[in-house]
Amino acid sequence: MAESARNPPILKSHHHRELELNLVVNGTITYVVAGRRFTFQPRTLLWLFPTQEHQLVDRSDDAQYYVVVFKPSLIVRSCRTAAYEKLKHGKKDRNGVLHTLLEPESFDLIRKTMDSLMRDSLDPDVLNREAGFGVGSNFSFEHGDPDGLNAGLHHLLLLSWRSQLTGKVLGDVPALHPAVCRALKLLSEGEWKEDFRQLAKACGVSAAFLSRIFRRQVGVPLSRYRNSLRLSLFWEEYRQPEQKNLAEAVYAAGFGSYAQFYKVFTQAYGRGPRACVREKVGSRRRQHSTAALRSGLRLNPGKWHNLRILGRIERNIL
């Protein structure tokens, strides 16, 4: 399970080769998919299909959600009847994100199933602290019972899909303003170094209009979103092979000063950067000798991947 307070967000638009399943436990998470913003509340089950571009743009401070990623080979083995044909062929929802609000009984059952798959896995704290866990990561581990895990994933996949078909369909959401889509693209690409006035000009609107429409449609102020992107970039810079020191990574991420970085970091994680970095380095050393996971799933966080396997975090990854 992933948690906002412990899991570094991945804010760039991206997609996977696998099927990704999210279950929101607490708080809210917000994705932009196909030019629309989707904010998901507790008990929401959502599906991100292979090659489906998605961007996590915000998570509430108390957000907790499971992220499970299923390999195509497991899906083919599990889905053999017409009822699961859509899963096997990876058909996307034409309106953005396929999702449903689960009934309390269904939510409890799926959540307990996910929790059971966390047995014999890594400690959730380790998963949430591992900044490289996710897209492009080489972080891996060997599950204690891969056969049991694959059987559990098979059951979880079919159970979740049946719950999707019988759950409550949520209302449609309006499309984002073109200027908002343009701003999200420019900022997430990481190349934009100019101020907000120049960003607004590049989007074809005034700075005041962009600030107002961005907050209204995305749900967070433009400045907060940009700082979140910089925080995500900081982790990328800090964990490079030619590892930068803390100050070098801070300025490479685009922060104007260490004081600004410290404020943004402590607001996001509830503690200073040096304490968090020390924990991260310690967790890497403890897991250095672990082997790659040999089962039917790829760990990914969830996510903001944010089970990315399951436990009490913004995200556990299955």
Order of alpha helices (4+ residues) and beta strands (2+ residues): beta-beta-beta-beta-beta-beta-beta-alpha-alpha-beta-alpha-alpha-alpha-alpha-alpha-alpha-alpha-alpha-alpha-alpha-beta
